[in-house]
Amino acid sequence: IIIDPHTAVGVSVGQKELKKKGKRVYLATAHYCKFIKTVRESINKKIQYSTDIKKLLRKKENFYVIENNIDELKKFITKS
């Protein structure tokens, strides 16, 4: 499987530090596509975004800009 760089560090440490026959569970911290350039270079393969990720990246991003203070944040939360 292909994993993100942060998760790869955890897996690497687990493999080195835990008993060979011990069971372990790894929880990924991110999807590898978030770091696709780094992952491509690390595994030396031409990986592509999945169809689902391509669809997601084509979506319009929606966001609001508010002032950096607690009163503005409270107003925004109660308005929404």
MIKOLKE-891964 format. One line per 4 residues: their letters; for each residue x, y, z of N, C-alpha, C, CB. Coordinates in steps of 0.1 Angstrom, whole numbers, plus 5000, padded with zeros to 4 digits. Glycine has a CB too. Layout:
// MIKOLKE-891964
A	X,Y,Z,X,Y,Z,X,Y,Z,X,Y,Z; ...
//
This chain:
// MIKOLKE-891964
IIID	5008,4988,5000,5000,5000,5000,5009,5012,5000,4990,5000,5012; 5003,5023,4995,5010,5036,4996,5005,5044,5007,5009,5044,4982; 5014,5049,5015,5010,5058,5027,5017,5071,5027,5013,5050,5040; 5011,5080,5034,5017,5094,5035,5030,5093,5043,5007,5104,5041
PHTA	5038,5104,5041,5052,5104,5048,5051,5103,5063,5059,5116,5044; 5041,5110,5069,5040,5110,5084,5037,5096,5089,5029,5120,5089; 5027,5089,5083,5024,5076,5086,5035,5066,5084,5011,5071,5079; 5043,5069,5073,5054,5060,5070,5064,5060,5081,5061,5065,5057
VGVS	5066,5072,5088,5076,5073,5099,5071,5064,5110,5077,5088,5104; 5058,5065,5113,5052,5056,5124,5053,5041,5121,5038,5060,5126; 5051,5037,5109,5052,5023,5105,5067,5019,5106,5047,5021,5090; 5076,5027,5101,5090,5024,5102,5094,5022,5116,5098,5035,5095
VGQK	5091,5031,5125,5094,5029,5139,5088,5017,5145,5090,5042,5147; 5075,5014,5142,5068,5002,5147,5075,4990,5142,5054,5002,5142; 5079,4989,5130,5086,4977,5125,5100,4975,5131,5088,4978,5110; 5107,4986,5134,5120,4985,5140,5119,4982,5155,5128,4997,5138
ELKK	5110,4988,5162,5109,4987,5177,5101,4976,5183,5105,5000,5182; 5091,4972,5176,5082,4962,5181,5086,4948,5178,5067,4964,5176; 5082,4938,5186,5086,4924,5183,5081,4920,5169,5080,4915,5194; 5089,4912,5163,5086,4908,5149,5072,4902,5148,5097,4898,5144
KGKR	5069,4894,5157,5056,4886,5156,5045,4894,5163,5057,4873,5162; 5048,4905,5169,5037,4913,5176,5027,4919,5166,5044,4924,5184; 5015,4920,5171,5005,4926,5162,5005,4941,5165,4990,4920,5165; 5001,4948,5154,5001,4963,5156,4990,4969,5147,5015,4969,5152
VYLA	4986,4980,5150,4976,4988,5142,4982,5001,5139,4962,4989,5149; 4981,5006,5127,4986,5019,5123,4974,5027,5118,4997,5018,5112; 4973,5039,5123,4963,5048,5119,4969,5059,5110,4955,5055,5131; 4965,5060,5098,4971,5070,5089,4967,5084,5093,4967,5067,5074
TAHY	4977,5093,5092,4974,5107,5095,4969,5115,5084,4987,5113,5101; 4971,5110,5072,4966,5117,5060,4966,5108,5048,4976,5130,5057; 4960,5112,5037,4960,5105,5025,4973,5108,5018,4947,5108,5016; 4979,5098,5011,4992,5100,5004,4991,5111,4994,4997,5088,4998
CKFI	4979,5113,4988,4978,5123,4977,4981,5138,4982,4965,5123,4970; 4980,5140,4995,4983,5153,5001,4997,5156,4999,4979,5153,5016; 5006,5146,4998,5020,5147,4996,5025,5140,4983,5028,5142,5008; 5017,5141,4973,5019,5132,4961,5033,5134,4955,5009,5135,4950
KTVR	5038,5146,4954,5052,5148,4948,5062,5141,4957,5055,5163,4947; 5061,5143,4970,5071,5136,4979,5070,5121,4978,5069,5141,4993; 5058,5116,4977,5055,5101,4977,5061,5096,4963,5040,5098,4978; 5058,5103,4952,5063,5099,4939,5078,5097,4940,5059,5109,4928
ESIN	5085,5108,4945,5099,5107,4946,5104,5096,4955,5105,5121,4950; 5097,5094,4966,5102,5084,4976,5101,5070,4970,5094,5085,4988; 5090,5067,4963,5088,5053,4958,5093,5052,4944,5074,5049,4960; 5096,5063,4938,5101,5063,4924,5091,5056,4914,5114,5055,4923
KKIQ	5078,5060,4916,5068,5056,4907,5059,5067,4902,5059,5045,4913; 5054,5066,4891,5045,5077,4886,5030,5074,4891,5045,5077,4870; 5028,5077,4903,5014,5075,4908,5006,5088,4905,5015,5073,4924; 4993,5085,4903,4984,5096,4899,4973,5097,4910,4977,5093,4886
YSTD	4966,5108,4910,4954,5110,4919,4944,5100,4915,4949,5125,4918; 4936,5095,4925,4925,5086,4922,4914,5094,4915,4920,5078,4935; 4905,5087,4909,4893,5094,4903,4885,5102,4914,4884,5083,4897; 4884,5096,4926,4876,5104,4936,4884,5117,4940,4875,5095,4948
IKKL	4897,5116,4941,4905,5128,4945,4904,5138,4934,4919,5124,4948; 4905,5133,4921,4904,5143,4910,4891,5150,4910,4906,5135,4897; 4880,5143,4913,4867,5150,4914,4867,5160,4925,4856,5139,4916; 4872,5156,4936,4873,5165,4948,4881,5178,4945,4879,5158,4960
LRKK	4892,5176,4938,4901,5188,4935,4894,5197,4924,4914,5183,4929; 4884,5192,4917,4877,5201,4907,4866,5209,4913,4872,5192,4896; 4862,5206,4926,4851,5213,4932,4856,5227,4936,4847,5205,4945; 4846,5236,4936,4848,5249,4940,4850,5250,4955,4836,5259,4935
ENFY	4860,5257,4959,4862,5259,4973,4854,5271,4979,4877,5261,4976; 4847,5269,4990,4840,5279,4996,4846,5282,5010,4825,5275,4998; 4847,5295,5013,4853,5299,5026,4848,5313,5029,4868,5298,5026; 4849,5317,5042,4846,5330,5046,4859,5336,5053,4834,5330,5056
VIEN	4861,5349,5051,4872,5356,5058,4866,5364,5069,4880,5365,5048; 4871,5362,5081,4866,5370,5092,4878,5377,5099,4858,5362,5102; 4876,5387,5107,4887,5393,5115,4892,5384,5125,4882,5406,5121; 4905,5385,5128,4911,5377,5138,4909,5382,5152,4926,5377,5135
NIDE	4896,5380,5157,4893,5383,5171,4881,5375,5175,4890,5398,5173; 4879,5373,5188,4869,5363,5193,4855,5368,5190,4871,5361,5208; 4853,5381,5191,4839,5387,5189,4835,5384,5174,4839,5402,5191; 4844,5385,5165,4840,5382,5151,4837,5367,5149,4851,5386,5141
LKKF	4845,5359,5156,4843,5345,5155,4829,5341,5161,4854,5337,5162; 4826,5347,5173,4813,5344,5179,4801,5348,5170,4812,5351,5193; 4803,5360,5164,4792,5365,5155,4790,5356,5143,4796,5379,5150; 4802,5351,5138,4801,5342,5126,4794,5329,5130,4815,5339,5121
ITKS	4798,5323,5142,4792,5311,5146,4777,5312,5149,4799,5305,5158; 4773,5322,5155,4759,5324,5158,4750,5327,5146,4757,5334,5169; 4757,5334,5136,4750,5337,5124,4747,5325,5115,4758,5348,5116; 4757,5316,5115,4756,5304,5106,4746,5294,5109,4769,5298,5106
//
